[in-house]
Amino acid sequence: MLNEKLNWRYATKKMDPSKKVSQDKLDRILEAARLAPTSSGLQPFEVIVVTNPDVRAKLQEAGFGQSQITDSTALLVFAAWDNYTEARIDSVLELTEAVRGMKSDTLTGYFDRLKGMYLPRDERVNFEHAARQAYIGLGLAVTAAAFEEVDATPMEGFEPEKFDEILGLRKRGLKSVAILPVGYRAEEGDWLKGAKKVRRPMDKFVTLVA
């Protein structure tokens, strides 16, 4: 079932703006991203859902004019923390204690060790680490969209600094790292629609070390 859906999906090049993804489908796609595994469970990224047509028009200019940005039902912007901070790590500790209804020295000690690892590191190193966690969420969102038979096109082809400025991400300590328009493929005008999926054969892709 999973592989069938992944074979169905492709990086849609032209979306039909008249076809809208239902809110329940969009919610399930976002929930998949929220449930994504991340290093130490810190979830160092957020997803910004952009539906405002005026904002999306500005983002399209910063996205090299790609039509999916404006023709999709929604544009999901995956934005990573710009750095790990004591306050951010403490907030995850507090959430963990609240959800599990308990405090423990073991848990506090674990988060103290995380601070000892992350806080002394260079800001750029921490951002790149957070960005890698965001990509896990992106992958699960793409997979969830395939399950919903919703088209989704993961993109890095945009100007992150301009996206950050338009969406006011800098003041929130976030940096955009990838975008995901979700919608439905157009009947005409998509040069990739119907093309066979091209992937390396398994024996050229997987190396077994037994």
C-alpha positions in Angstrom: 0.0 0.0 0.0 2.7 2.4 1.0 4.9 1.7 -2.1 1.8 2.0 -4.3 1.1 5.5 -3.0 4.8 6.5 -3.4 4.8 5.3 -7.0 1.6 7.3 -7.6 3.1 10.6 -6.4 5.5 12.8 -8.3 6.8 16.3 -8.1 3.8 18.0 -9.6 4.8 20.9 -11.9 1.4 22.4 -12.5 -1.5 22.4 -10.0 -5.1 23.1 -10.7 -6.2 26.1 -8.5 -9.9 25.3 -8.9 -9.4 22.0 -7.0 -9.1 22.4 -3.3 -7.6 20.0 -0.7 -10.2 19.5 2.1 -9.3 20.7 5.6 -9.4 17.2 7.0 -6.8 16.0 4.5 -4.6 19.0 5.2 -4.9 18.4 8.9 -3.7 14.8 8.5 -0.7 15.9 6.5 0.2 18.4 9.1 -0.3 15.9 11.9 2.2 13.5 10.1 4.8 16.3 10.1 4.0 17.0 13.8 4.5 13.3 14.7 7.8 13.1 12.9 10.7 11.8 15.0 13.4 14.4 15.8 16.7 14.3 17.6 16.0 14.0 21.4 12.3 14.8 20.6 13.1 18.6 20.5 11.0 19.3 17.4 13.3 22.2 16.4 11.1 23.4 13.5 7.6 24.7 12.7 5.3 24.6 9.8 3.8 27.8 8.5 0.6 27.2 6.4 0.2 30.0 3.9 -3.2 30.4 2.1 -3.4 34.2 1.8 -3.2 34.9 -1.9 -1.5 38.3 -1.5 1.2 36.8 0.7 1.6 33.8 -1.7 2.0 36.2 -4.6 5.0 37.8 -2.8 6.4 34.4 -2.0 6.1 33.3 -5.6 8.4 36.2 -6.6 10.9 34.9 -4.1 10.3 31.4 -5.4 11.5 32.1 -8.9 8.0 32.4 -10.2 7.0 28.8 -9.6 3.3 28.4 -10.2 2.7 25.7 -7.6 3.3 28.4 -4.9 0.1 30.2 -5.9 -1.9 27.5 -7.6 -1.8 25.0 -4.7 -4.4 24.9 -2.0 -1.8 25.8 0.6 1.9 26.4 0.8 3.6 24.7 3.7 6.8 26.4 4.8 9.1 24.3 7.0 11.1 26.6 9.2 13.9 25.5 11.5 15.1 27.1 14.8 17.9 29.4 14.1 19.7 28.1 17.2 19.3 26.0 20.3 18.8 28.0 23.4 18.4 27.2 27.1 14.8 28.5 27.0 13.9 26.4 24.0 15.3 23.2 25.5 13.6 24.0 28.9 10.3 24.4 27.1 10.5 20.9 25.7 11.4 19.6 29.2 8.4 21.4 30.7 6.1 20.0 28.0 7.5 16.5 28.5 6.8 16.7 32.3 3.3 18.1 31.7 2.3 15.5 29.2 3.7 12.5 31.2 2.5 14.0 34.5 5.8 13.5 36.3 9.2 15.0 37.0 12.3 13.0 37.5 16.0 13.7 38.1 16.8 11.3 35.2 14.7 13.5 32.8 16.2 16.7 34.1 19.7 15.3 33.9 19.1 14.2 30.3 18.0 17.7 29.2 20.9 19.2 31.1 23.2 17.0 29.1 21.5 18.3 25.9 22.2 21.8 26.9 25.8 20.9 27.6 26.1 19.5 24.0 24.1 22.1 22.1 24.6 25.5 23.8 28.4 25.7 23.3 28.2 24.9 19.6 28.3 27.4 16.8 24.9 28.9 15.9 25.3 27.7 12.3 26.0 24.2 13.3 22.9 24.2 15.5 20.7 25.6 12.7 21.9 23.0 10.3 21.1 20.3 12.8 17.6 21.7 13.3 17.2 22.0 9.5 17.9 18.3 9.2 15.1 17.5 11.7 12.7 19.7 9.6 13.5 17.5 6.6 12.3 14.5 8.5 9.0 16.2 9.0 8.9 17.3 5.3 9.4 13.6 4.3 6.5 12.4 6.4 4.3 15.2 5.1 5.1 14.2 1.5 4.3 10.6 2.4 1.0 11.5 4.2 0.0 13.6 1.2 0.5 10.5 -1.1 -1.7 8.5 1.2 -4.4 11.2 0.9 -3.9 11.2 -2.9 -3.0 14.9 -2.6 -0.2 16.2 -4.8 2.8 17.7 -3.0 6.0 19.1 -4.5 8.9 19.5 -2.1 11.1 22.5 -3.1 14.3 24.2 -2.2 14.1 26.5 -5.2 13.4 29.7 -3.3 15.2 32.5 -1.6 15.0 31.7 2.1 16.0 35.2 3.3 13.1 36.8 1.4 10.7 34.1 2.6 11.8 34.8 6.2 11.3 38.5 5.7 7.8 38.2 4.1 6.6 35.8 6.8 8.2 37.6 9.7 10.2 34.5 10.7 13.4 36.3 11.8 11.8 37.8 14.9 10.5 34.4 15.8 14.0 32.9 15.6 13.1 30.7 12.6 14.6 30.2 9.2 12.8 28.7 6.2 14.5 25.6 4.8 12.0 23.9 2.5 8.6 24.5 1.1 5.8 22.1 0.2 2.8 23.2 -2.0 -0.1 20.9 -1.6 -3.0 20.7 -4.1 -4.1 18.7 -7.1 -2.3 18.1 -10.4 -3.7 20.0 -13.4 -5.2 18.0 -16.3 -3.0 19.8 -18.8 0.3 21.8 -18.8 2.4 19.5 -16.5 5.3 18.1 -18.5 6.0 15.5 -15.9 2.5 14.1 -15.5 2.3 10.5 -16.7 6.0 10.1 -17.0 7.5 6.9 -15.7 9.2 7.3 -12.3 13.0 7.0 -12.6 14.9 5.5 -9.7 18.1 3.5 -9.5 17.5 -0.3 -9.3 17.7 -1.8 -5.8 21.1 -3.4 -6.4 22.6 0.0 -7.3 20.9 1.7 -4.4 21.3 -0.6 -1.4 24.6 -2.0 -0.2 24.4 -5.0 2.1 27.1 -5.4 4.7 26.5 -8.9 6.2 
